Amino acid sequence: MDQRKVVLFGLLFSFSAAFGQQASLSLVDIGKQFLRKPYQANMLSVGNPEQLISSKEAFDCVTFLENCLAIRNAKGVDSLYSKALIHVRYASDSVQYENRFHYFSDAMNALGYPQILDEAHISVAIKDFSFLSSYLRSKKFPSINTGLIENREKTLAKRPFQYTVVDNIAYLYPRIQSGDLVAFVTKNPHLDFLHTGMLVRERNSIHLLHASQDKKQVVISSENLREYLSSHPKFIGICVFRPIFNE
Protein backbone atom coordinates (compact mmCIF):
# COMPACT_ATOMS: atom_id res chain seq x y z
CA MET A 1 0.00 0.00 0.00
CA ASP A 2 1.24 3.46 -0.87
CA GLN A 3 2.28 5.06 2.43
CA ARG A 4 1.88 8.52 0.93
CA LYS A 5 -1.88 8.03 0.94
CA VAL A 6 -4.03 8.45 4.01
CA VAL A 7 -4.16 5.05 5.64
CA LEU A 8 -6.85 4.57 8.27
CA PHE A 9 -7.39 1.01 9.42
CA GLY A 10 -10.41 1.37 11.67
CA LEU A 11 -8.06 1.86 14.58
CA LEU A 12 -10.56 3.22 17.03
CA PHE A 13 -13.69 1.24 16.30
CA SER A 14 -11.78 -2.03 16.53
CA PHE A 15 -10.69 -0.99 20.02
CA SER A 16 -14.18 0.12 20.97
CA ALA A 17 -15.70 -3.18 19.89
CA ALA A 18 -13.20 -5.23 21.84
CA PHE A 19 -12.70 -3.11 24.93
CA GLY A 20 -15.79 -0.94 25.35
CA GLN A 21 -15.33 2.69 26.28
CA GLN A 22 -11.89 3.78 25.07
CA ALA A 23 -11.83 6.63 27.56
CA SER A 24 -11.65 4.13 30.42
CA LEU A 25 -8.40 2.62 29.17
CA SER A 26 -5.05 3.85 30.46
CA LEU A 27 -2.20 4.65 28.09
CA VAL A 28 -0.54 1.36 29.07
CA ASP A 29 -3.78 -0.55 28.41
CA ILE A 30 -3.90 0.96 24.94
CA GLY A 31 -0.25 0.18 24.25
CA LYS A 32 -0.66 -3.45 25.31
CA GLN A 33 -3.32 -4.00 22.65
CA PHE A 34 -0.55 -3.60 20.05
CA LEU A 35 1.71 -6.30 21.52
CA ARG A 36 3.29 -8.49 18.84
CA LYS A 37 2.45 -6.05 16.05
CA PRO A 38 5.53 -5.77 13.80
CA TYR A 39 8.19 -3.10 13.95
CA GLN A 40 8.59 -1.15 10.71
CA ALA A 41 11.09 1.64 10.15
CA ASN A 42 10.48 4.76 8.07
CA MET A 43 6.73 4.75 8.57
CA LEU A 44 6.21 8.35 7.47
CA SER A 45 6.73 10.10 4.14
CA VAL A 46 9.83 12.03 3.16
CA GLY A 47 8.97 15.34 1.55
CA ASN A 48 5.89 17.33 0.70
CA PRO A 49 3.01 17.11 0.15
CA GLU A 50 2.92 15.52 3.59
CA GLN A 51 0.15 12.98 4.08
CA LEU A 52 -1.36 11.90 7.39
CA ILE A 53 -0.34 8.27 7.72
CA SER A 54 -1.72 6.01 10.41
CA SER A 55 -1.54 2.26 10.90
CA LYS A 56 -2.53 -0.22 13.58
CA GLU A 57 -0.56 -2.95 11.82
CA ALA A 58 3.05 -1.79 12.18
CA PHE A 59 5.02 0.87 14.05
CA ASP A 60 8.38 2.44 14.57
CA CYS A 61 9.16 3.50 18.13
CA VAL A 62 7.73 7.02 17.74
CA THR A 63 4.61 6.22 15.71
CA PHE A 64 3.75 3.60 18.35
CA LEU A 65 3.66 6.30 21.02
CA GLU A 66 1.89 8.79 18.74
CA ASN A 67 -0.92 6.33 18.07
CA CYS A 68 -1.32 5.44 21.75
CA LEU A 69 -1.48 9.12 22.70
CA ALA A 70 -3.94 9.93 19.90
CA ILE A 71 -6.27 7.08 20.88
CA ARG A 72 -6.16 8.16 24.52
CA ASN A 73 -6.82 11.80 23.63
CA ALA A 74 -9.67 10.89 21.28
CA LYS A 75 -11.47 9.09 24.16
CA GLY A 76 -12.89 6.43 21.89
CA VAL A 77 -14.50 8.88 19.45
CA ASP A 78 -13.61 7.79 15.92
CA SER A 79 -14.09 11.23 14.40
CA LEU A 80 -11.59 12.77 16.85
CA TYR A 81 -8.76 10.31 16.20
CA SER A 82 -7.22 11.97 13.14
CA LYS A 83 -7.32 15.38 14.80
CA ALA A 84 -5.67 13.92 17.91
CA LEU A 85 -2.95 12.25 15.86
CA ILE A 86 -2.21 15.49 14.01
CA HIS A 87 -1.92 17.30 17.34
CA VAL A 88 0.72 14.94 18.75
CA ARG A 89 2.70 14.77 15.49
CA TYR A 90 2.69 18.30 14.05
CA ALA A 91 3.45 21.79 15.31
CA SER A 92 0.48 24.15 14.99
CA ASP A 93 -1.63 21.11 13.99
CA SER A 94 -0.48 21.67 10.40
CA VAL A 95 0.23 18.59 8.27
CA GLN A 96 3.48 19.61 6.60
CA TYR A 97 6.89 17.96 6.64
CA GLU A 98 8.48 21.07 8.13
CA ASN A 99 5.92 21.10 10.97
CA ARG A 100 6.37 17.46 11.95
CA PHE A 101 8.06 16.94 15.32
CA HIS A 102 11.22 15.34 13.94
CA TYR A 103 12.89 15.53 17.37
CA PHE A 104 11.06 13.82 20.24
CA SER A 105 12.12 16.53 22.70
CA ASP A 106 10.41 19.08 20.42
CA ALA A 107 7.13 17.16 20.67
CA MET A 108 7.34 16.82 24.44
CA ASN A 109 7.96 20.54 24.86
CA ALA A 110 5.18 21.56 22.46
CA LEU A 111 2.69 19.18 24.07
CA GLY A 112 3.56 20.50 27.51
CA TYR A 113 4.50 17.12 28.97
CA PRO A 114 6.65 17.76 32.05
CA GLN A 115 10.00 16.05 32.37
CA ILE A 116 10.44 13.87 35.45
CA LEU A 117 13.80 14.50 37.13
CA ASP A 118 15.52 14.01 40.45
CA GLU A 119 16.79 17.52 41.17
CA ALA A 120 19.97 16.27 42.84
CA HIS A 121 20.96 14.11 39.87
CA ILE A 122 20.50 16.15 36.71
CA SER A 123 23.02 16.11 33.89
CA VAL A 124 23.14 18.59 31.02
CA ALA A 125 24.25 17.78 27.48
CA ILE A 126 25.13 20.15 24.65
CA LYS A 127 22.84 19.44 21.69
CA ASP A 128 22.76 21.55 18.53
CA PHE A 129 19.94 19.55 16.89
CA SER A 130 21.51 19.83 13.44
CA PHE A 131 21.15 16.17 12.46
CA LEU A 132 18.07 16.48 10.25
CA SER A 133 18.99 19.66 8.40
CA SER A 134 22.45 18.25 7.64
CA TYR A 135 20.88 15.10 6.24
CA LEU A 136 18.36 17.05 4.15
CA ARG A 137 21.06 19.28 2.70
CA SER A 138 23.07 16.23 1.65
CA LYS A 139 20.07 14.63 -0.08
CA LYS A 140 18.66 17.85 -1.58
CA PHE A 141 14.94 17.20 -1.31
CA PRO A 142 13.38 19.95 -3.47
CA SER A 143 9.98 19.83 -1.75
CA ILE A 144 11.35 20.54 1.74
CA ASN A 145 12.19 23.99 3.06
CA THR A 146 15.39 23.17 4.92
CA GLY A 147 15.57 26.71 6.30
CA LEU A 148 12.39 26.15 8.29
CA ILE A 149 13.84 22.93 9.70
CA GLU A 150 17.02 24.76 10.70
CA ASN A 151 14.99 27.45 12.47
CA ARG A 152 13.23 24.82 14.57
CA GLU A 153 16.57 23.18 15.36
CA LYS A 154 18.07 26.49 16.50
CA THR A 155 15.10 27.07 18.81
CA LEU A 156 15.57 23.61 20.31
CA ALA A 157 19.30 24.18 20.78
CA LYS A 158 18.63 27.22 22.97
CA ARG A 159 16.86 25.12 25.60
CA PRO A 160 18.87 23.31 28.29
CA PHE A 161 18.98 19.60 27.50
CA GLN A 162 18.62 17.89 30.88
CA TYR A 163 18.67 14.15 31.37
CA THR A 164 19.49 11.37 33.85
CA VAL A 165 22.71 9.46 33.18
CA VAL A 166 22.64 5.68 33.29
CA ASP A 167 24.49 5.49 36.62
CA ASN A 168 21.82 7.65 38.30
CA ILE A 169 18.71 5.85 37.05
CA ALA A 170 18.04 4.41 40.51
CA TYR A 171 17.34 7.91 41.88
CA LEU A 172 14.61 8.33 39.28
CA TYR A 173 12.84 5.03 39.98
CA PRO A 174 10.60 6.25 42.84
CA ARG A 175 9.27 9.07 40.64
CA ILE A 176 8.33 6.92 37.64
CA GLN A 177 4.68 5.99 37.00
CA SER A 178 3.19 3.50 34.56
CA GLY A 179 2.44 5.32 31.32
CA ASP A 180 5.38 7.72 31.55
CA LEU A 181 7.23 8.11 28.26
CA VAL A 182 10.94 7.43 28.07
CA ALA A 183 13.50 8.57 25.52
CA PHE A 184 17.02 7.17 25.36
CA VAL A 185 19.75 9.77 25.03
CA THR A 186 22.50 9.46 22.43
CA LYS A 187 26.02 10.80 22.81
CA ASN A 188 25.68 12.31 19.32
CA PRO A 189 25.62 16.11 19.92
CA HIS A 190 23.51 16.68 16.80
CA LEU A 191 20.62 14.44 17.89
CA ASP A 192 18.59 14.07 21.08
CA PHE A 193 17.42 10.45 21.26
CA LEU A 194 17.93 7.09 19.56
CA HIS A 195 14.82 5.29 20.85
CA THR A 196 11.55 5.89 22.69
CA GLY A 197 8.99 3.85 24.60
CA MET A 198 6.52 3.70 27.45
CA LEU A 199 7.35 2.68 31.01
CA VAL A 200 5.34 0.03 32.86
CA ARG A 201 5.70 -0.34 36.62
CA GLU A 202 5.20 -3.88 37.90
CA ARG A 203 5.51 -3.72 41.69
CA ASN A 204 9.10 -2.56 42.29
CA SER A 205 10.27 -3.31 38.76
CA ILE A 206 10.01 -1.01 35.73
CA HIS A 207 9.86 -2.39 32.20
CA LEU A 208 9.74 -0.96 28.69
CA LEU A 209 6.69 -1.21 26.42
CA HIS A 210 7.90 -0.27 22.95
CA ALA A 211 8.15 -1.02 19.24
CA SER A 212 11.46 -2.86 19.39
CA GLN A 213 13.82 -2.84 16.44
CA ASP A 214 15.76 -5.70 18.07
CA LYS A 215 12.67 -7.90 18.56
CA LYS A 216 10.99 -6.71 15.33
CA GLN A 217 7.69 -6.18 17.13
CA VAL A 218 5.90 -4.37 19.95
CA VAL A 219 6.95 -5.97 23.24
CA ILE A 220 7.25 -5.45 26.96
CA SER A 221 10.92 -5.96 27.74
CA SER A 222 11.69 -9.06 29.76
CA GLU A 223 14.54 -7.20 31.45
CA ASN A 224 13.87 -4.25 33.71
CA LEU A 225 14.87 -0.72 32.75
CA ARG A 226 18.33 -0.92 34.32
CA GLU A 227 19.04 -4.25 32.65
CA TYR A 228 17.80 -2.91 29.33
CA LEU A 229 20.18 0.04 29.57
CA SER A 230 23.06 -2.26 30.50
CA SER A 231 22.45 -4.30 27.36
CA HIS A 232 22.32 -1.17 25.18
CA PRO A 233 25.54 0.76 25.96
CA LYS A 234 24.96 3.22 23.10
CA PHE A 235 22.46 5.00 25.37
CA ILE A 236 24.11 7.40 27.83
CA GLY A 237 20.95 8.17 29.81
CA ILE A 238 17.22 8.77 29.65
CA CYS A 239 14.61 11.49 29.70
CA VAL A 240 11.21 10.68 31.21
CA PHE A 241 8.08 12.66 30.33
CA ARG A 242 4.59 12.48 31.82
CA PRO A 243 1.67 12.81 29.38
CA ILE A 244 -1.14 15.18 30.38
CA PHE A 245 -4.69 14.42 29.20
CA ASN A 246 -7.69 16.70 29.19
CA GLU A 247 -10.35 14.70 31.02
GUVEXDO-376824 format. One record per residue (C-alpha): residue number from 1; y, x, z; residue in three letters. Coordinates in pm, 1 decimal, always signed. Each point is the difference from the previous one (the first is absolute). Example, Ala and Ser with C-alpha at 12.3 -4.5 7.8 and 13.67 -1.06 7.14 Angstrom:
# GUVEXDO-376824
{pt 1 {-450.0 +1230.0 +780.0} 'ALA'};
{pt 2 {+344.0 +137.0 -66.0} 'SER'};
***
This chain:
# GUVEXDO-376824
{pt 1 {+0.0 +0.0 +0.0} 'MET'};
{pt 2 {+346.4 +123.9 -86.9} 'ASP'};
{pt 3 {+159.7 +103.7 +329.5} 'GLN'};
{pt 4 {+345.9 -39.3 -149.5} 'ARG'};
{pt 5 {-48.9 -376.1 +1.3} 'LYS'};
{pt 6 {+41.7 -215.5 +306.3} 'VAL'};
{pt 7 {-340.2 -12.3 +162.9} 'VAL'};
{pt 8 {-47.6 -269.6 +263.6} 'LEU'};
{pt 9 {-356.3 -53.7 +115.1} 'PHE'};
{pt 10 {+36.8 -302.2 +224.4} 'GLY'};
{pt 11 {+48.0 +235.0 +291.7} 'LEU'};
{pt 12 {+136.9 -250.1 +244.6} 'LEU'};
{pt 13 {-198.1 -312.5 -72.7} 'PHE'};
{pt 14 {-327.0 +191.1 +23.1} 'SER'};
{pt 15 {+103.7 +108.8 +348.6} 'PHE'};
{pt 16 {+110.7 -349.0 +95.2} 'SER'};
{pt 17 {-329.8 -152.3 -108.7} 'ALA'};
{pt 18 {-204.5 +249.6 +195.4} 'ALA'};
{pt 19 {+211.6 +50.2 +309.6} 'PHE'};
{pt 20 {+217.1 -308.8 +41.1} 'GLY'};
{pt 21 {+363.0 +46.5 +93.2} 'GLN'};
{pt 22 {+108.8 +344.0 -120.6} 'GLN'};
{pt 23 {+285.5 +5.8 +248.6} 'ALA'};
{pt 24 {-250.7 +17.3 +285.9} 'SER'};
{pt 25 {-150.7 +325.9 -124.9} 'LEU'};
{pt 26 {+122.9 +334.6 +129.0} 'SER'};
{pt 27 {+80.1 +285.1 -237.2} 'LEU'};
{pt 28 {-328.7 +166.3 +98.6} 'VAL'};
{pt 29 {-191.4 -324.3 -66.2} 'ASP'};
{pt 30 {+151.1 -11.7 -346.9} 'ILE'};
{pt 31 {-77.7 +364.9 -69.3} 'GLY'};
{pt 32 {-362.9 -41.6 +106.7} 'LYS'};
{pt 33 {-55.8 -265.4 -266.4} 'GLN'};
{pt 34 {+40.5 +276.9 -260.6} 'PHE'};
{pt 35 {-270.1 +225.7 +147.5} 'LEU'};
{pt 36 {-219.3 +158.1 -267.8} 'ARG'};
{pt 37 {+244.2 -84.0 -279.2} 'LYS'};
{pt 38 {+28.4 +307.8 -224.9} 'PRO'};
{pt 39 {+266.9 +266.3 +14.8} 'TYR'};
{pt 40 {+194.7 +39.7 -324.0} 'GLN'};
{pt 41 {+278.8 +250.5 -55.7} 'ALA'};
{pt 42 {+312.4 -61.0 -208.2} 'ASN'};
{pt 43 {-1.1 -375.1 +49.9} 'MET'};
{pt 44 {+360.5 -52.3 -110.3} 'LEU'};
{pt 45 {+174.6 +51.8 -333.0} 'SER'};
{pt 46 {+193.2 +310.1 -97.6} 'VAL'};
{pt 47 {+330.7 -85.8 -160.9} 'GLY'};
{pt 48 {+198.9 -308.4 -84.8} 'ASN'};
{pt 49 {-21.7 -287.9 -55.1} 'PRO'};
{pt 50 {-158.9 -8.5 +344.3} 'GLU'};
{pt 51 {-254.5 -277.5 +48.6} 'GLN'};
{pt 52 {-107.8 -150.9 +330.7} 'LEU'};
{pt 53 {-362.9 +102.0 +33.2} 'ILE'};
{pt 54 {-226.1 -137.9 +268.5} 'SER'};
{pt 55 {-375.1 +18.5 +49.2} 'SER'};
{pt 56 {-248.2 -99.4 +268.1} 'LYS'};
{pt 57 {-272.4 +197.0 -175.9} 'GLU'};
{pt 58 {+116.0 +361.3 +36.0} 'ALA'};
{pt 59 {+265.9 +197.1 +186.9} 'PHE'};
{pt 60 {+157.2 +335.7 +51.9} 'ASP'};
{pt 61 {+105.6 +77.7 +356.0} 'CYS'};
{pt 62 {+352.1 -142.6 -39.0} 'VAL'};
{pt 63 {-80.5 -312.6 -203.0} 'THR'};
{pt 64 {-261.5 -85.3 +263.9} 'PHE'};
{pt 65 {+269.9 -9.5 +267.1} 'LEU'};
{pt 66 {+248.6 -176.7 -227.5} 'GLU'};
{pt 67 {-245.3 -280.7 -67.0} 'ASN'};
{pt 68 {-89.6 -40.1 +367.6} 'CYS'};
{pt 69 {+368.0 -15.9 +95.5} 'LEU'};
{pt 70 {+80.9 -246.0 -280.1} 'ALA'};
{pt 71 {-284.1 -233.4 +98.0} 'ILE'};
{pt 72 {+107.8 +11.3 +363.8} 'ARG'};
{pt 73 {+363.9 -66.0 -89.2} 'ASN'};
{pt 74 {-91.4 -285.3 -234.5} 'ALA'};
{pt 75 {-179.7 -180.3 +287.8} 'LYS'};
{pt 76 {-265.9 -141.8 -227.5} 'GLY'};
{pt 77 {+244.4 -161.3 -243.2} 'VAL'};
{pt 78 {-108.8 +89.5 -353.5} 'ASP'};
{pt 79 {+343.8 -48.0 -152.0} 'SER'};
{pt 80 {+154.1 +249.7 +244.8} 'LEU'};
{pt 81 {-245.9 +282.7 -64.3} 'TYR'};
{pt 82 {+165.8 +154.8 -306.0} 'SER'};
{pt 83 {+341.3 -10.3 +165.5} 'LYS'};
{pt 84 {-145.5 +164.6 +311.3} 'ALA'};
{pt 85 {-167.4 +272.8 -205.5} 'LEU'};
{pt 86 {+324.5 +73.5 -184.4} 'ILE'};
{pt 87 {+180.1 +28.7 +333.2} 'HIS'};
{pt 88 {-235.2 +264.3 +140.5} 'VAL'};
{pt 89 {-17.7 +198.1 -326.1} 'ARG'};
{pt 90 {+353.0 -1.3 -143.6} 'TYR'};
{pt 91 {+349.6 +76.0 +125.5} 'ALA'};
{pt 92 {+235.9 -296.8 -32.3} 'SER'};
{pt 93 {-304.4 -211.3 -99.9} 'ASP'};
{pt 94 {+56.0 +115.8 -358.6} 'SER'};
{pt 95 {-307.8 +70.9 -212.8} 'VAL'};
{pt 96 {+102.5 +325.0 -167.3} 'GLN'};
{pt 97 {-165.7 +340.7 +4.3} 'TYR'};
{pt 98 {+311.4 +159.4 +149.2} 'GLU'};
{pt 99 {+3.0 -256.3 +283.7} 'ASN'};
{pt 100 {-364.4 +44.5 +97.6} 'ARG'};
{pt 101 {-51.9 +169.6 +337.7} 'PHE'};
{pt 102 {-159.6 +316.3 -138.4} 'HIS'};
{pt 103 {+18.4 +166.4 +342.9} 'TYR'};
{pt 104 {-170.4 -182.6 +287.6} 'PHE'};
{pt 105 {+271.2 +105.5 +245.5} 'SER'};
{pt 106 {+254.5 -171.2 -228.1} 'ASP'};
{pt 107 {-191.7 -327.6 +25.1} 'ALA'};
{pt 108 {-34.1 +21.5 +377.0} 'MET'};
{pt 109 {+372.1 +61.2 +41.7} 'ASN'};
{pt 110 {+101.3 -277.4 -240.1} 'ALA'};
{pt 111 {-237.5 -249.7 +161.1} 'LEU'};
{pt 112 {+132.4 +87.1 +344.6} 'GLY'};
{pt 113 {-338.1 +94.4 +145.5} 'TYR'};
{pt 114 {+63.9 +214.7 +308.6} 'PRO'};
{pt 115 {-171.0 +335.3 +31.9} 'GLN'};
{pt 116 {-218.5 +43.6 +307.5} 'ILE'};
{pt 117 {+63.2 +336.1 +168.1} 'LEU'};
{pt 118 {-48.7 +172.6 +332.0} 'ASP'};
{pt 119 {+350.5 +126.5 +72.1} 'GLU'};
{pt 120 {-124.4 +317.7 +166.6} 'ALA'};
{pt 121 {-216.1 +99.1 -296.2} 'HIS'};
{pt 122 {+204.1 -45.2 -316.2} 'ILE'};
{pt 123 {-4.4 +251.1 -282.7} 'SER'};
{pt 124 {+248.5 +12.7 -286.7} 'VAL'};
{pt 125 {-81.6 +111.2 -354.3} 'ALA'};
{pt 126 {+237.5 +87.1 -282.4} 'ILE'};
{pt 127 {-71.4 -229.0 -296.2} 'LYS'};
{pt 128 {+211.0 -7.9 -315.7} 'ASP'};
{pt 129 {-199.6 -281.6 -164.6} 'PHE'};
{pt 130 {+27.3 +157.2 -344.8} 'SER'};
{pt 131 {-365.6 -36.5 -97.6} 'PHE'};
{pt 132 {+30.7 -308.0 -221.6} 'LEU'};
{pt 133 {+318.3 +92.5 -184.6} 'SER'};
{pt 134 {-141.1 +346.0 -76.1} 'SER'};
{pt 135 {-315.0 -157.7 -140.0} 'TYR'};
{pt 136 {+194.8 -251.4 -209.0} 'LEU'};
{pt 137 {+223.5 +269.9 -144.9} 'ARG'};
{pt 138 {-305.0 +201.2 -104.8} 'SER'};
{pt 139 {-160.2 -300.7 -172.8} 'LYS'};
{pt 140 {+322.1 -140.2 -150.7} 'LYS'};
{pt 141 {-65.5 -372.7 +27.1} 'PHE'};
{pt 142 {+275.2 -156.0 -216.0} 'PRO'};
{pt 143 {-11.9 -339.5 +172.2} 'SER'};
{pt 144 {+70.5 +136.9 +349.4} 'ILE'};
{pt 145 {+345.5 +83.8 +132.0} 'ASN'};
{pt 146 {-82.3 +320.3 +186.0} 'THR'};
{pt 147 {+354.0 +18.1 +137.2} 'GLY'};
{pt 148 {-55.2 -318.4 +199.8} 'LEU'};
{pt 149 {-322.0 +144.9 +141.0} 'ILE'};
{pt 150 {+182.2 +318.4 +99.2} 'GLU'};
{pt 151 {+269.7 -202.8 +177.7} 'ASN'};
{pt 152 {-263.2 -176.7 +210.0} 'ARG'};
{pt 153 {-164.3 +334.3 +79.0} 'GLU'};
{pt 154 {+331.3 +149.6 +113.8} 'LYS'};
{pt 155 {+57.6 -296.7 +230.9} 'THR'};
{pt 156 {-345.4 +46.9 +150.2} 'LEU'};
{pt 157 {+56.2 +373.3 +46.6} 'ALA'};
{pt 158 {+304.7 -66.9 +218.8} 'LYS'};
{pt 159 {-209.9 -177.6 +263.1} 'ARG'};
{pt 160 {-181.6 +201.1 +269.3} 'PRO'};
{pt 161 {-370.6 +11.2 -79.1} 'PHE'};
{pt 162 {-171.0 -36.4 +337.7} 'GLN'};
{pt 163 {-374.3 +5.3 +49.7} 'TYR'};
{pt 164 {-277.6 +82.6 +247.9} 'THR'};
{pt 165 {-190.9 +321.6 -66.9} 'VAL'};
{pt 166 {-377.9 -6.6 +11.0} 'VAL'};
{pt 167 {-19.4 +184.7 +332.4} 'ASP'};
{pt 168 {+215.6 -267.1 +168.7} 'ASN'};
{pt 169 {-179.9 -311.2 -125.2} 'ILE'};
{pt 170 {-144.0 -66.5 +345.9} 'ALA'};
{pt 171 {+349.9 -69.9 +136.5} 'TYR'};
{pt 172 {+42.4 -273.3 -259.4} 'LEU'};
{pt 173 {-330.0 -177.0 +70.0} 'TYR'};
{pt 174 {+122.0 -224.5 +285.9} 'PRO'};
{pt 175 {+282.3 -132.9 -220.0} 'ARG'};
{pt 176 {-215.1 -94.0 -299.8} 'ILE'};
{pt 177 {-93.0 -364.6 -64.5} 'GLN'};
{pt 178 {-249.3 -149.5 -243.6} 'SER'};
{pt 179 {+182.2 -74.3 -324.1} 'GLY'};
{pt 180 {+239.4 +294.0 +22.9} 'ASP'};
{pt 181 {+39.8 +184.5 -329.3} 'LEU'};
{pt 182 {-68.5 +371.6 -18.2} 'VAL'};
{pt 183 {+114.1 +256.0 -255.6} 'ALA'};
{pt 184 {-140.4 +352.0 -15.5} 'PHE'};
{pt 185 {+260.6 +272.8 -33.0} 'VAL'};
{pt 186 {-31.2 +274.6 -260.8} 'THR'};
{pt 187 {+134.5 +352.4 +38.2} 'LYS'};
{pt 188 {+150.5 -34.3 -348.9} 'ASN'};
{pt 189 {+380.1 -6.4 +59.7} 'PRO'};
{pt 190 {+56.7 -210.9 -312.0} 'HIS'};
{pt 191 {-224.0 -289.1 +109.2} 'LEU'};
{pt 192 {-36.9 -202.6 +319.5} 'ASP'};
{pt 193 {-362.0 -117.0 +17.7} 'PHE'};
{pt 194 {-335.7 +50.8 -169.9} 'LEU'};
{pt 195 {-180.1 -310.7 +129.1} 'HIS'};
{pt 196 {+59.6 -327.3 +183.8} 'THR'};
{pt 197 {-204.0 -255.4 +190.9} 'GLY'};
{pt 198 {-15.0 -247.0 +284.8} 'MET'};
{pt 199 {-102.2 +82.5 +356.7} 'LEU'};
{pt 200 {-264.9 -201.0 +184.5} 'VAL'};
{pt 201 {-36.6 +35.7 +375.7} 'ARG'};
{pt 202 {-354.4 -49.5 +128.5} 'GLU'};
{pt 203 {+16.2 +31.3 +378.6} 'ARG'};
{pt 204 {+116.2 +358.7 +60.0} 'ASN'};
{pt 205 {-74.7 +117.3 -353.2} 'SER'};
{pt 206 {+229.6 -26.4 -302.7} 'ILE'};
{pt 207 {-137.8 -15.3 -353.1} 'HIS'};
{pt 208 {+143.4 -11.1 -350.3} 'LEU'};
{pt 209 {-25.9 -305.7 -227.8} 'LEU'};
{pt 210 {+94.1 +121.7 -347.1} 'HIS'};
{pt 211 {-74.9 +24.5 -370.2} 'ALA'};
{pt 212 {-184.0 +331.3 +15.0} 'SER'};
{pt 213 {+2.6 +235.8 -295.2} 'GLN'};
{pt 214 {-286.1 +193.6 +163.0} 'ASP'};
{pt 215 {-220.3 -308.5 +49.2} 'LYS'};
{pt 216 {+119.3 -167.7 -323.0} 'LYS'};
{pt 217 {+53.0 -330.6 +179.8} 'GLN'};
{pt 218 {+180.6 -179.3 +281.5} 'VAL'};
{pt 219 {-159.7 +105.0 +329.3} 'VAL'};
{pt 220 {+51.5 +30.4 +371.8} 'ILE'};
{pt 221 {-50.4 +367.0 +77.9} 'SER'};
{pt 222 {-310.4 +77.1 +202.4} 'SER'};
{pt 223 {+186.2 +285.0 +169.1} 'GLU'};
{pt 224 {+294.9 -67.0 +226.1} 'ASN'};
{pt 225 {+352.9 +100.1 -96.0} 'LEU'};
{pt 226 {-19.5 +346.0 +157.0} 'ARG'};
{pt 227 {-333.8 +71.1 -166.9} 'GLU'};
{pt 228 {+134.5 -123.9 -332.6} 'TYR'};
{pt 229 {+294.6 +237.8 +24.7} 'LEU'};
{pt 230 {-230.0 +287.4 +92.9} 'SER'};
{pt 231 {-204.0 -60.9 -314.3} 'SER'};
{pt 232 {+313.7 -12.3 -218.3} 'HIS'};
{pt 233 {+192.8 +321.1 +78.1} 'PRO'};
{pt 234 {+245.5 -57.9 -285.7} 'LYS'};
{pt 235 {+178.4 -249.5 +226.9} 'PHE'};
{pt 236 {+239.4 +164.9 +246.4} 'ILE'};
{pt 237 {+77.4 -315.5 +197.7} 'GLY'};
{pt 238 {+59.7 -373.1 -16.3} 'ILE'};
{pt 239 {+272.0 -261.7 +5.1} 'CYS'};
{pt 240 {-80.2 -340.0 +150.9} 'VAL'};
{pt 241 {+197.4 -312.9 -87.5} 'PHE'};
{pt 242 {-18.0 -348.4 +149.1} 'ARG'};
{pt 243 {+33.2 -292.3 -244.2} 'PRO'};
{pt 244 {+236.5 -280.8 +99.4} 'ILE'};
{pt 245 {-75.5 -354.9 -117.2} 'PHE'};
{pt 246 {+227.6 -300.7 -1.2} 'ASN'};
{pt 247 {-199.3 -265.5 +182.9} 'GLU'};
***
